[in-house]
């Protein structure tokens, strides 16, 4: 089963700036929640939606 992780990052999208905001069953849901909660503005914050497998052990 695939899941989608929603992260807010800085505009350079560095891994050290990532803050996880949720796990979703579709990328559309992740983007909808990001827009609804104003998680990106293009000047100071961006979002990353990362697709991964459930029950998989690896660095994301």
Secondary structure, 3 states (H helix, E strand, C coil): CEEEEEEEECCCCCHHHCEEEEEECCHHHHHHHHHHCCCCCCCCCEEEEEEEECCCCCCC
